[in-house]
């Protein structure tokens, strides 16, 4: 049964980094929020950031860091484990072109931080527990969505029905809620699969994020520091399904040798320290971000190729903008599910996200091309960018999340 009155002002479906961040932003402003998580329980706060690194990591920009710091969760994350990087090296494995970025050139203390996803979620969980207007439920799977002229109603697998003026889908790239709402997506099959694992290297990473564009896809070595040891990296190798399958079947020693060769042996011997996981890669973009009483955020609205590490940051910006608009609506006495007001969020975010998706697709196609003329052009282009200070600063500001009008929570 569902009553005549809404259970909460906002129901967020999806308790990962993006959904939990939105719950914190609204909850600390006193908005009644329910956060539904399909997982049976939260991450283990005792083990998050301890021992071996979690396979799932994100490269968080300084803008995302400011957002999390404003929520009071960054100090907890830092105590657990975050790895700052002050330099990035990007090169063409098929030629001589290379470009390097440094925090000093960008006028920033760091270019970003590599953070395990469970570290972020554990810190957000602790903050959510302090917010009296936020209620969190685990093992809560949505089976249906009923929309009418009234508030939307969520039907859970348990048979329970929940009503709210606004439902937010933060339930991932294959968002069931988005499908229930009938929102179409534009999909681009990249033809690649990501091989993800963790490794120990012979030489320390020195706080440098490295990415080599190889013949069949980009290979990234993302720096991790475990117990003060800088000889650890998170690996994301985006390549063909056939090659990914072959790599995943290799022995640890053989996989380490392939990774060492792929990165040009710049870190010495490479030894895998965890299993290798294969993740299909596809870029998706929702045809629309909102309907009356419904909003999409994060991967539910857009999923992006991991070569620039921007997926989590785009989601963080989504929820910062959505929260800002919802709090302004609340101040004016406007219902959170008001279609015209939700459109303000969509206008502020859809264009930026679309531009980033197009940019990543262009990079993927350019560096995937084997034509000699294109190989020469991109190598000359990389070398040219490396010599042009103003262009490099602009690119670094973009990579750091300094794009357009930032919401107050990110300034």
N, C-alpha and C positions, 0 to 999 in steps of 0.2 A: 504493500500500500504506500501511497505518497500523499502527504497532506496538502492543504491549500497554500501553505506558506513555504517559501524556499528554505531549504536546510541551511544554506550558506549563501553569501553574496557570490562567491566564486568557487567552482569545483575544478581542480586541476587533475587531469588524468595523465599519469606518468611521473614517477618519483625519482628520476635520474637527476643529473646536474642541473639541467635547464628548468624542469618542473619544480625542483626543490628551491632553486634560486628565486623563481617567481613567488613561491609561497612565502619565502623569507621577506621579499620586498613588500608584499602586501600585508603580511602578518605584523611586521614591525610598525606599520602604519595603522594597525588596529582593524584591518578588514577581516571579517569572518571568512575563513578559507578552509576547504576540505581538500586534502591531497590524497589521491587514490593511487596506490602502487600495486601492480600485479605481482611483484615479488613477494615471497612468503615472509621475508623479514628484511631489515636493513643490512647494510654492510657491517662486518664485524669491526667495531670500533677499536677492539684490542689489537687487531692485526693490521689494520689499514696503515700503510706507511712503515711497516716493520718487516724485516726479513726480505725475501726475494721481491722484486718489483712486480706489480700488477701488469698484465699484458696490455691493458687498456690505458693509454696515456693521452693527454691533450697538451698542446702547446698554447698556453694562455698568454695573451698579449698584456701589456701594461694597462690597457683600458679595462680588460676583464679583471685584472688584479685590483684596480681601484674599486670596481663594483663589489668584489668579494671583501675587500678591506672595509668598505662602507657598511657591509652587513656584519662586520665583526668576526668573520670566519677566517680571514687570511692568516692571522697570527697562529691559529690552531693548525692550519695547513702547513705553515712553515715549521712548526714544532714537529710535525709528523715527518714530512719529506717533500720538498720542492727543489728543483734544480734550475738555477738561473743560467741563462746563456747570454753571453755578451757579443758573440759573433756568429755569423752564418756564412758558410761556403757553399756555393752552388756552381757546378761545372758540368760540361758536356762530356760524357764518357766516350763519345765518338769523335772528339776533336780536342782543341786546345782552349776553347772559350771558358772563362771562369769569371765569376763576380763574387766579391766578399763584402759583407755588410758588418758594421760594428756599432755598438751602442753609442760610442763616443761620437761617431759621425752623425748619428741621429739625434744627439743631444739628450740621450736617455741613460738612466743608470743601467738598464738591461734591455735587451730586445724582447725578452719574454721568459717564461718558466715552463719547463716540462714537468707536468704533474700527473701522478696516477689518478685515474678517475675515482677510485674508491677513497682516496685521501680527500678529494673535494666533497664527495657525498657524505663521508663521515663527519666532516666539519659542519656541513649544512644541517645534517640530522641533529647535531648537538644544539645548533642555534634554533632550529624549529621547536625543539623541546622546551625552549625558554619563552616561546610566544603563545600567550593564552588564547588568542583568537584562531590559532591554526590547529586543526585536527588532522592527524595522519592515520591512514588505514592501509594495512598490508593485505596481501592475498585478495585484493579487490579487483576482480576482472569485469570489465564492461561487456555486456552481451548485446546491448541494444541502445539506441538513441531515439527518443521521441521528440519531434519538434512540431510546434503549432504556434498559434498567436501568443500563447502563454510561454512561461519559462520552459526551457528544454528539460527533459527528464532522462536520466541515465538509468538503464535497467542493468543490474549486476547479475552475474551468474548465480549468486546466492538467492536471487529472487527479489532482493531489496530494490526499491526505486528511490532515486535521489533527485531532487529538483534544485535548480539554482538559476538566477538571472543570467549568469555567464558560465559556460563550460569551456575550458581551455584544453586543447589537445597538445600534450607534450609527450606523446607515446611513441616516438621514434619514426624512422624513415618509412616503415611499412604500416604506419598509423592505422589501426583498426577504426578509431573514432573518425578519422578523415574519410575513410571509406563508407562508414555508416552515414555520414553527412552527405555523401554523394559528391564530394569535391574531387574533380579530376586532377591528374598531375601530368606534366610533360616530363617524360623519362628519356634519358640518354644512356644506353648501355655502353659503357666505356670499353668493353671488350677486355677488361683487366680484372684480376683478382689480387687482393692484397695479402701478402704473406707477412704475418706479424709474429715477432718473437722478441726475446731479450738475450743480450750477449754480454760477455766480458771481453775486453780488449787488452792487448798487450801493453799499449801505451794509453795514458790518460787522455780524455777528450778535451780537457782544458776549457770547458764551458763553451764549446763550439758545436753548433748544429750543422750537420753536413748532409748534402744531397747531391747525388750523381745522377744525371739523366743518361741512362743506358739505352742500348738499341731497342729493348722491348719494355722499357718503363723506368720510372724513377725509383731509386733506392735511397732511403733516408736513414741516417744514424742520428738518433735524437739523444742528447746527453742525459745520463742519469748518475746521480751521486748517492751511493749507498754506504752509510756509516763512514762518510768522509772519503770513500774510495771513488775516484773519478774514472775508473776503468770499466764503466758499465754504460750500455746504450740500449734504447728501445729501437727495434728495427721495423720499418714499414717498407716492404718491397712490392711495388705495384707492377705487375707483369702479366703475361698471357696466362690463361687458365692451364694450358699444357705445361708451361714452365713452372708455375706455382705448384701444380700437382707433383712434378718431378722433384722440386726443391723440398717439399714437405715430406717426401718419402726418403730423403737422404739421411744417413747417419749424422749425428751431431758434428763429427769431425769433418765430414764432407760438406755439410751445409756451412760450417764455419769457413772452410776454404773458399767456397763460392762467394760468401759475403766479403771476405778479405779481398778477393780479386775484384769484386764489383766496386768496392770503395777505393780501389787503387792502393791497397795495403798501407794507407796513411796512418792507421792505428795499430799496425802490427798484426800479430795473430789474433783471430776472432774465434771465441768459443761460445756456442749457444748455452744458455743457462736455464732455458725453459722450453716447453713444447712449441712447435710452430703451428699457428692457427691460420686458416685461409678464409678470407672475407670477400665475397663478391662486391664489386664496385659499380655503382650506378648513380648518375646525377639525376635528381628529381626536383621539380619545382611545382608547387601547388598552383592551380589556375587562379585561385583566390585564397586569401588568408582568413577571411571572416565571412560569417553569415550572422543573421540576427541571433544573439545569444551564444555564439560560438567563435572561437579564435584559435588559429594554429600557430605554434611557435616551434623553434628549433628544427630538428630533422623532420618533424611532421609537416613542416611548411617547405623545407628545402634540405636536400642532402647533397653534399659536394665532394668532389675528388679530394683525397687527403694530401695531395702533393704540396699544398701551402699550409696545411695545419690550421685552417680557418673554421672548420665545422663548429666546434664548441664555442668559439668566439662570436660567430654569427648568431648562434642561439642565445648566448648571454645578452647580446645587444637587443635581440627580439624582446626578451622579457623585461629588460630595463626600460625600453620604450613603451611596451604595453602597460607595465606598472605605472609609469609616469602619466600615461593617458587615463588610466582607470582612476588614479588618485585625483586627477584634475576633474574628472567627471563626478566623482564622489563629492568633491568640494562644491560643485555646482548643482548637486542634487539630481544628476542624470543617472539613470539606471546603467549598471555595468555592461549589460548586454545590448545597449542601444546601437542599432546598426550604423547610423550615421557617425556616431562617436567612434565606434570600432574602426571605421574606415580611416580615421586619422592614423591609427597604428599601421594599417596596411600601407597607406601612402608613404609613411616614413621608412618602412622597412623593405617593401617588396623591390623597389628599384635598386637599392644597395645590394641586396642579396642576388638579384638577377645579374647585376654587373659583375659580381664576384664569380658567379657560376660561369658566365661567358668567358671571363678571363682565365679561369682554370681550364676550361675546355680548349681555349686557344693555346695555352701552354702545352697541354697534353698532345694536341694535334701537331704543333710545331716541333716539339722534341721527339715525337714519335715518327716524324717523316724521315725517310731514308734517302731522299733525293739529294745528290751532292751539292746542288745549288742552295737548297734549304739548310743543309748542314753547315755550309760556309757562312750563310747569312746569320744563322743563330749564333755561331761562334764569334763572328764579328760584332754581333749585337751585344753579347755578353761582355766582350772586351770593351766595347764602347761605353756601356753602362758603368763598368768598373772605373772608367776614367772621368766620368761626368759627375762631379760632386752634387750639383743641384738635383739631377735626376735620381741619383742614389738616395738622397735625403727624402725625396718625394715617395719613392718606393718603400723606404723604411717606415715612413709615417703611415702609409697605407697598411703595411704589414703589422704595424703596432696598433692598428685599430683606429687611428686618428682620421676618420672619414666622416664628412658631413657634420650635421648638428648632433652632438652627443647628448644623451639624456643626462639630467643632473646627477644621477647616481654614478655616472662614469667619468665625471669631470674631475 
